[in-house]
Amino acid sequence: FFSAVAVAVAVVRAMPECPAAAAAMLRPHKMLWLFVLLSTGVGGAVRGGPQAAAPAPPSVDVLTERPLPLWPGGVITKEHRDAARRSPASTFLQQFDDYYHRAYDTRVMRHLRGFGVAENTSLLYWSREYEYVFHFSAIHRFLPDNGTVFDLGCGVNFFMWALARSVPSVRLHGLDNNPAFQAVLEDVAQMEGAAFTFKLADLERPLPAPSSSADVVYCVSVLEHMSEPMPLVREVDRVLRPGGVFVVTFDVLTSKKAASLRKLFHTTVALAMQLLQRLDSVFERVVPSSQGAMKKADFYRPGLLHPRDGPSTTPEYMKAFPLVVYCGVWRKRQAVPGTAT
């Protein structure tokens, strides 16, 4: 009965423009109808009652390529994305993305409300179809047994748990500046049986991690939102073990006329070139394998992937954004014997 009252009151509050209809919900026979509804399986989803059988996670057997191939880096083209869509890694990630949202969307919404909903965190969003395949394959290639992985700006989405499902021995550390993420991430980690630690972190300050403590550090579409990403490069170098890798993807704003977007996307072409030079100076570049410096023209070549080329689930407002995406892998240089690291 009290559940029925709560629902009816919520309806009243949600319908100020139609008070007569809302008030009708409080009539005795309507209250009885709500009580019956909430006492059955129909109302079970509202009150946490009987639910459908829990969805099963996908099998890792679809990952038929061993080791997983390293995907091309640099500024990504539509051809790269189309090839990635056909890969076993993409098949597994699509299946796991679907499983994750069916299994955990209600749980995520309970913790975070609108943040983390499927349309914002799905694989099928702008360049993620390529970025996540790129990260997933690179991490698989370079992660040692019982390896430690840091996700910088982890947010709340399916990817860490797809990684844990495919590499059960991995030790995951999610770093983000939003303390509200901790409860839901730890909740999902427990359900997934993943070895996971959340670290509250401002990525523009020293990372809350010991030196030489990570085998892989990855960062998916975060650097472009940082006003000053350069210090993070040194911090990644500090926390990586010698020989560890940094897998990074970020958007690049290609139009100077899009001044309003500069508040959200800080990485202009000029800043992206500076960032790549910094990465090359600190680390050994693995992907892309060509050692030449990026040129301005590389960000404007025909055939590059833009938001308008994304899947149909990409928000309409974003399809006009003048963005391209850069993907790369860098390795921490091995210490030379007899020198300080």
C-alpha positions in Angstrom: 0.0 0.0 0.0 2.8 2.4 0.9 4.4 1.7 -2.5 1.1 2.6 -4.2 1.0 5.9 -2.2 4.6 6.7 -3.2 3.9 6.1 -6.9 0.7 8.2 -6.8 2.4 11.1 -5.1 5.1 10.9 -7.6 2.5 11.1 -10.4 0.9 14.2 -8.8 4.3 16.0 -8.6 5.1 15.1 -12.2 1.8 16.4 -13.6 1.4 20.0 -12.4 0.0 20.9 -15.8 -2.8 18.4 -15.4 -4.0 18.5 -11.8 -7.3 16.8 -12.4 -5.7 13.8 -13.9 -3.1 13.7 -11.2 -5.6 14.0 -8.4 -7.6 11.2 -9.9 -4.7 8.9 -9.1 -5.4 9.4 -5.4 -9.0 8.2 -5.6 -9.6 5.0 -3.5 -10.3 2.7 -6.5 -7.1 4.0 -8.3 -5.1 3.4 -5.1 -6.4 -0.2 -5.0 -5.4 -0.7 -8.7 -1.9 0.5 -7.9 -1.7 -1.8 -4.9 -2.6 -4.7 -7.1 -0.2 -3.7 -9.8 2.7 -3.4 -7.4 1.8 -6.7 -5.8 2.3 -8.6 -9.1 5.1 -9.3 -11.5 4.0 -6.3 -13.6 5.0 -4.0 -10.7 7.9 -6.1 -9.7 10.4 -4.0 -11.7 9.2 -0.8 -9.9 9.5 -2.2 -6.4 12.5 -4.5 -6.9 10.3 -7.7 -7.0 10.6 -10.7 -9.3 12.7 -10.0 -12.4 13.5 -11.8 -15.6 16.4 -14.2 -15.5 19.8 -12.5 -15.4 21.4 -12.1 -18.8 24.5 -14.3 -19.4 27.8 -12.7 -20.4 29.2 -13.5 -23.9 31.8 -16.2 -24.4 35.4 -15.2 -25.0 35.5 -18.0 -27.6 34.6 -15.4 -30.3 38.1 -14.0 -29.8 39.5 -16.3 -32.4 42.6 -14.3 -33.3 45.4 -15.0 -30.8 47.2 -12.8 -30.2 44.8 -10.0 -31.1 46.2 -7.8 -33.9 47.5 -4.3 -33.2 45.2 -1.9 -35.1 46.5 1.1 -37.1 47.2 4.2 -35.2 47.4 7.9 -36.1 44.4 9.8 -37.3 41.7 7.2 -37.9 40.0 6.8 -41.2 36.5 5.5 -42.1 38.3 2.5 -43.7 40.0 1.7 -40.3 36.7 1.8 -38.5 34.9 -0.4 -41.1 37.7 -3.0 -40.8 37.5 -2.9 -37.0 33.7 -3.5 -37.1 34.4 -6.9 -38.8 36.9 -8.0 -36.2 36.4 -10.7 -33.5 37.3 -8.1 -30.9 34.5 -5.9 -32.1 32.1 -8.9 -32.0 33.0 -9.6 -28.4 32.8 -6.0 -27.4 29.4 -5.5 -29.0 28.1 -8.6 -27.3 29.5 -7.5 -23.9 28.2 -4.0 -24.4 24.7 -5.4 -24.9 25.1 -7.8 -21.9 26.4 -5.0 -19.6 23.4 -2.7 -20.3 20.9 -5.4 -19.9 22.5 -6.5 -16.6 23.5 -3.2 -15.1 21.6 -0.2 -16.4 19.0 -0.3 -13.6 21.8 -0.6 -11.0 23.7 2.3 -12.6 20.7 4.5 -12.8 19.9 3.8 -9.1 23.4 5.2 -8.2 23.8 7.9 -10.9 20.5 8.6 -12.4 21.1 9.9 -16.0 24.8 9.4 -16.1 25.9 6.2 -17.6 22.7 5.5 -19.5 23.1 3.3 -22.6 23.0 6.1 -25.2 25.9 7.9 -23.5 28.1 4.9 -22.7 27.5 2.4 -25.5 30.1 1.1 -27.9 27.9 2.5 -30.7 28.8 6.2 -30.3 30.8 8.3 -32.7 34.4 6.9 -32.8 34.1 4.4 -29.9 33.6 1.5 -32.4 37.2 1.9 -33.3 38.7 3.3 -30.1 37.6 0.5 -27.9 38.7 -2.2 -30.4 42.1 -0.4 -30.6 42.4 -0.3 -26.8 41.2 -3.8 -26.2 43.6 -5.3 -28.7 46.6 -3.3 -27.6 46.0 -4.1 -23.9 45.7 -7.8 -24.8 48.9 -7.7 -26.7 51.0 -6.1 -24.0 49.4 -7.1 -20.7 51.5 -9.7 -18.8 49.9 -12.5 -16.7 48.4 -11.0 -13.5 49.1 -7.6 -14.9 48.0 -4.3 -13.4 46.0 -1.8 -15.6 45.1 1.8 -14.9 42.1 3.4 -16.6 42.5 7.1 -16.6 39.1 8.9 -16.5 37.3 5.5 -16.2 33.8 6.9 -16.0 31.1 4.2 -15.8 30.7 2.0 -18.8 31.2 -1.6 -20.1 34.8 -1.6 -21.1 36.7 -2.4 -17.9 34.4 -5.3 -17.3 34.8 -6.6 -20.9 38.5 -6.5 -20.3 38.2 -8.4 -17.0 35.9 -11.0 -18.5 38.5 -11.7 -21.3 41.5 -11.5 -19.0 40.4 -12.9 -15.6 43.8 -12.4 -13.9 43.9 -8.6 -14.6 44.0 -6.2 -11.7 42.0 -3.1 -12.6 42.4 0.4 -11.2 39.8 3.0 -12.3 40.8 6.6 -11.8 38.2 9.4 -12.0 37.5 12.7 -10.3 33.8 11.9 -9.6 33.4 10.3 -6.1 29.9 9.2 -7.0 31.3 6.6 -9.4 32.9 4.6 -6.7 29.9 2.8 -5.3 28.5 1.7 -8.6 31.8 0.6 -10.0 32.6 -1.4 -6.9 29.1 -2.9 -7.1 29.5 -4.0 -10.7 33.1 -5.3 -10.0 31.7 -7.5 -7.2 29.0 -8.8 -9.5 31.6 -9.5 -12.2 34.1 -11.0 -9.9 36.7 -8.6 -11.0 39.8 -7.5 -9.1 39.1 -3.7 -9.0 40.1 -0.7 -7.1 38.7 2.8 -7.5 41.0 5.8 -7.0 39.7 9.3 -6.7 42.0 11.3 -9.0 42.4 14.7 -10.6 44.3 13.9 -13.8 45.9 17.3 -13.9 47.6 16.6 -10.5 49.9 13.8 -9.4 48.3 10.4 -9.8 47.4 8.6 -6.5 49.6 5.6 -7.4 53.1 4.4 -6.6 55.9 4.7 -9.1 56.4 1.7 -11.4 53.1 0.1 -10.3 51.3 -0.4 -13.7 51.9 -2.6 -16.6 49.4 -0.8 -18.9 47.8 2.6 -18.6 45.0 3.5 -21.0 43.0 6.6 -21.6 39.9 6.7 -23.8 38.8 10.2 -25.1 39.8 12.1 -21.9 42.9 14.2 -22.9 40.8 16.5 -25.1 38.8 17.6 -22.1 41.8 18.5 -20.0 42.9 22.1 -20.1 46.6 21.1 -19.5 47.3 17.5 -20.5 51.1 17.7 -20.6 51.9 17.0 -16.9 49.8 13.8 -17.2 52.4 12.4 -19.7 55.1 12.6 -17.0 52.8 11.0 -14.4 52.0 8.1 -16.7 55.8 7.7 -17.2 56.2 7.6 -13.4 53.5 5.0 -12.7 54.4 2.7 -15.6 56.9 -0.1 -15.0 59.8 -0.2 -17.5 58.5 -1.7 -20.7 54.9 -0.9 -19.7 52.7 0.7 -22.3 50.4 3.8 -22.5 47.4 3.3 -24.8 45.7 6.6 -25.6 43.0 7.9 -27.9 41.7 11.5 -28.1 39.6 13.8 -30.2 41.2 16.7 -32.1 39.2 19.8 -32.9 40.0 20.7 -36.5 38.3 24.1 -37.0 39.3 27.4 -35.5 35.8 28.7 -36.1 34.3 26.4 -33.5 35.2 28.7 -30.7 32.2 27.5 -28.5 33.5 23.9 -28.6 36.9 25.0 -27.2 35.4 24.9 -23.7 34.8 21.1 -24.2 37.5 20.1 -26.6 40.8 21.7 -25.8 43.0 19.7 -28.2 43.2 21.8 -31.3 45.5 20.6 -34.1 48.3 22.7 -32.8 47.9 21.4 -29.2 47.6 17.8 -30.5 50.9 18.1 -32.4 52.6 19.5 -29.2 51.1 16.6 -27.2 52.3 14.0 -29.6 55.8 15.5 -29.7 55.8 15.3 -25.9 54.7 11.7 -25.9 57.4 10.9 -28.4 60.1 12.6 -26.3 59.1 10.7 -23.1 58.2 7.3 -24.5 59.1 5.0 -27.3 56.3 5.0 -29.9 54.9 1.6 -30.9 51.8 2.6 -32.8 51.8 4.1 -35.3 55.1 2.5 -36.2 56.3 5.3 -38.5 58.6 7.6 -36.6 58.0 10.8 -38.5 56.4 13.7 -36.7 52.7 14.4 -37.4 52.1 17.2 -39.9 49.2 19.6 -39.9 47.9 18.2 -43.2 47.6 14.8 -41.6 44.5 16.0 -39.7 42.7 17.1 -42.8 43.3 14.1 -45.2 40.4 12.8 -47.2 38.7 9.8 -45.8 39.2 10.6 -42.1 36.5 9.5 -39.6 34.3 12.3 -38.4 31.3 12.3 -36.1 28.9 12.5 -39.1 30.3 9.1 -40.1 29.4 7.5 -36.7 26.6 5.0 -36.2 23.0 6.1 -36.2 23.0 6.2 -32.4 25.5 9.2 -32.5 23.6 12.2 -31.2 22.5 14.5 -34.1 24.0 17.6 -32.4 27.4 15.9 -32.4 27.4 15.0 -36.1 28.3 18.6 -37.0 31.3 18.7 -34.7 34.6 19.3 -36.6 36.5 16.4 -34.9 38.9 13.6 -35.8 40.3 11.0 -33.5 44.0 10.0 -32.9 45.0 6.6 -31.6 48.5 5.6 -30.4 50.5 3.3 -28.2 53.8 4.3 -26.4 56.2 2.1 -24.4 58.1 3.2 -21.4 61.8 3.0 -22.1 63.7 0.3 -20.3 66.1 1.6 -17.6 69.8 1.6 -18.7 71.9 -0.4 -16.2 73.8 1.8 -13.9 71.5 4.9 -14.4 68.7 6.2 -12.3 65.1 5.6 -13.5 
